[in-house]
Amino acid sequence: MTEMVRKVTLSRALRIMQNLFPEEYNFYPRSWILPEEFQLFVSQVQTVKEGDPSWKPTFIVKPDSGCQGDGIYLIKDPCDGRLTGTLHNRPAVVQEYIRKPLLIDKLKFDIRLYVLLKSLDPLEIYIAKDGLSRFCTEPYQEPNPQNLHHVFMHLTNYSLNIHSGKFVHSDSASTGSKRTFSSILCRLSSKGVDIKKVWSDIISLVIKTV
């Protein structure tokens, strides 16, 4: 289980699978493991920028054993002092940040689904039919030097957003800063999204990750 719940080991495993099956594992963002791949991170970002000067990436840094949003932050420059200052005492995964996420009510949100791994041999996986969606409390804007530190805009963690003055306690399953995943599916369905395909893709992603 440690292989799945720690960010470094999960990232390493997924990248191995990505190298073996690039089309099947294209859902995982470009990632680097720190501190061991710090120089690789700097050089690869520099190489891509030289080949495409219009590329203006943002990166999200996630401590290996962190939880509830602790220690997560955004950077624009691989040589950012916050990153280099903590490299050797806190292993982390740094990933290319998705600049244009799907928004609802102009807010970024995540999906928390519940998966039961009943058996490894034979492999038996169950997924709950509903889950949670946790919302940011500040309208989303693409990352720039002025808003990189706005955790209520970029990080969906409940433990962070509960401290926002704009946090909305839910009166129903489909309102507020924490909602049911099924209410999100209903919302997407009303906009013409194929919900059966969404579920099929999610199940495929869960199986591939396990």
C-alpha positions in Angstrom: 0.0 0.0 0.0 2.9 2.3 0.6 3.7 2.1 -3.1 0.3 3.7 -3.8 -0.1 6.2 -1.0 3.3 7.9 -1.1 3.7 10.3 -4.0 7.3 9.4 -4.9 6.8 5.7 -5.2 3.4 6.1 -7.0 5.0 8.5 -9.5 7.9 6.2 -10.1 5.7 3.2 -10.8 3.4 5.2 -13.1 6.3 6.5 -15.1 7.6 3.0 -15.6 4.2 2.0 -17.0 4.2 5.2 -19.1 7.5 4.2 -20.7 6.2 0.7 -21.4 2.7 1.7 -22.5 2.7 5.5 -23.5 -0.7 5.6 -25.0 -2.4 3.8 -22.1 -0.8 5.9 -19.5 -1.0 9.4 -21.0 -3.3 10.5 -18.2 -0.3 11.1 -15.9 1.3 14.6 -16.1 5.0 15.1 -16.7 6.7 14.6 -13.4 10.0 14.6 -11.7 11.1 13.1 -8.4 13.1 15.4 -6.1 15.9 15.7 -5.0 17.3 12.9 -7.2 16.0 14.4 -10.5 16.4 18.1 -9.8 19.2 18.7 -12.4 17.2 16.6 -14.9 14.1 18.8 -14.1 16.0 22.0 -14.7 17.7 20.8 -17.9 14.5 19.4 -19.4 12.5 22.5 -18.7 15.2 24.6 -20.2 15.4 22.4 -23.3 11.6 22.6 -23.9 11.6 26.4 -23.4 14.4 26.8 -25.9 12.5 24.8 -28.5 9.2 26.6 -27.8 9.7 30.1 -26.4 5.9 30.5 -26.0 5.8 27.7 -23.4 5.1 29.4 -20.0 4.7 26.4 -17.6 3.7 26.4 -14.0 4.7 23.5 -11.7 3.1 22.1 -8.6 5.3 20.8 -5.9 3.9 18.0 -3.6 5.8 16.6 -0.6 6.2 12.8 -0.7 4.4 12.1 2.5 2.3 15.3 2.8 -1.5 15.3 3.3 -4.4 17.8 3.6 -2.5 20.3 1.3 0.4 20.6 3.7 3.5 21.8 1.9 2.0 22.0 -1.6 2.9 25.1 -3.6 3.2 26.4 -7.2 6.3 27.7 -8.9 7.1 29.1 -12.4 10.9 28.7 -12.2 12.7 25.4 -11.5 15.3 27.4 -9.5 12.7 29.0 -7.2 14.2 29.5 -3.8 11.3 27.7 -2.0 12.1 24.5 -4.0 15.9 24.6 -3.8 15.7 25.5 -0.1 13.8 22.3 0.9 15.2 19.9 -1.6 17.3 17.8 0.7 15.1 17.6 3.8 11.8 16.9 2.2 11.5 14.6 -0.9 8.8 15.7 -3.3 7.2 15.2 -6.7 7.0 18.2 -9.0 4.5 18.1 -11.9 3.5 20.2 -14.7 0.4 22.1 -13.5 -2.8 21.8 -15.7 -3.4 25.5 -16.5 -6.9 25.1 -17.9 -8.8 22.7 -15.6 -12.5 22.0 -15.9 -14.4 24.6 -13.8 -17.9 24.6 -12.3 -19.3 27.9 -11.1 -15.8 29.4 -12.1 -14.2 27.3 -9.4 -11.6 24.6 -9.6 -12.7 21.3 -8.0 -11.4 17.7 -7.5 -13.0 14.3 -7.3 -12.5 11.9 -4.4 -13.6 8.4 -5.3 -13.4 5.4 -3.0 -11.8 2.2 -4.2 -11.6 -1.1 -2.4 -8.7 -3.3 -3.3 -10.1 -6.6 -2.0 -7.4 -9.0 -3.3 -4.1 -8.9 -5.2 -4.1 -12.5 -6.4 -6.5 -12.7 -8.0 -6.8 -9.0 -8.5 -10.2 -7.8 -7.3 -11.1 -4.1 -7.3 -14.4 -2.4 -6.3 -15.3 1.2 -6.8 -18.1 3.1 -4.9 -20.9 4.5 -7.1 -20.6 7.9 -5.5 -17.9 10.1 -4.0 -17.0 13.7 -3.1 -16.1 16.8 -5.1 -14.2 19.4 -3.1 -14.3 23.0 -4.4 -11.9 25.9 -4.2 -13.4 29.0 -2.7 -11.8 31.7 -4.9 -12.7 31.9 -8.7 -10.0 30.3 -10.8 -7.5 32.3 -12.9 -4.6 30.9 -14.9 -1.4 31.0 -12.7 0.6 34.2 -12.8 3.3 35.6 -10.4 0.5 37.6 -8.6 -1.8 34.6 -7.8 0.6 31.7 -7.4 0.3 31.9 -3.6 -3.6 32.0 -3.6 -4.2 28.5 -2.1 -8.0 29.1 -2.1 -7.8 29.5 -5.9 -5.5 26.6 -6.8 -5.7 23.9 -4.0 -9.0 22.0 -3.5 -8.1 20.5 -0.1 -11.0 20.8 2.4 -8.6 21.3 5.3 -7.3 24.5 3.6 -10.6 25.9 2.1 -12.5 25.5 5.4 -10.5 28.5 6.7 -11.6 30.7 3.8 -14.2 33.4 4.5 -15.9 32.2 1.2 -16.3 28.6 2.3 -20.0 27.5 1.8 -21.4 24.8 3.9 -23.6 22.5 1.8 -27.4 22.7 2.1 -27.8 19.9 -0.4 -25.7 17.4 -2.3 -25.3 19.8 -5.3 -24.4 23.1 -3.6 -21.6 24.4 -1.5 -17.8 23.9 -1.2 -18.2 20.1 -0.8 -20.6 18.2 -3.0 -21.4 14.7 -4.1 -19.7 13.4 -7.2 -23.1 12.3 -8.6 -24.3 15.9 -8.5 -21.3 16.9 -10.6 -22.1 14.2 -13.1 -25.7 15.5 -13.3 -24.3 19.0 -14.0 -22.0 17.7 -16.7 -24.8 15.6 -18.2 -27.0 18.7 -18.5 -24.2 20.2 -20.6 -24.1 17.2 -23.0 -21.2 15.3 -21.5 -21.4 11.5 -22.0 -21.5 10.3 -18.4 -21.2 6.7 -19.3 -17.9 7.4 -21.0 -16.7 9.5 -18.0 -17.4 6.5 -15.7 -15.8 4.1 -18.1 -12.6 6.3 -18.3 -12.5 6.6 -14.5 -12.7 2.8 -14.0 -10.0 2.3 -16.7 -7.8 4.9 -14.9 -8.3 3.2 -11.5 -7.5 -0.3 -12.9 -4.3 1.0 -14.7 -3.1 2.8 -11.6 -3.6 -0.3 -9.3 
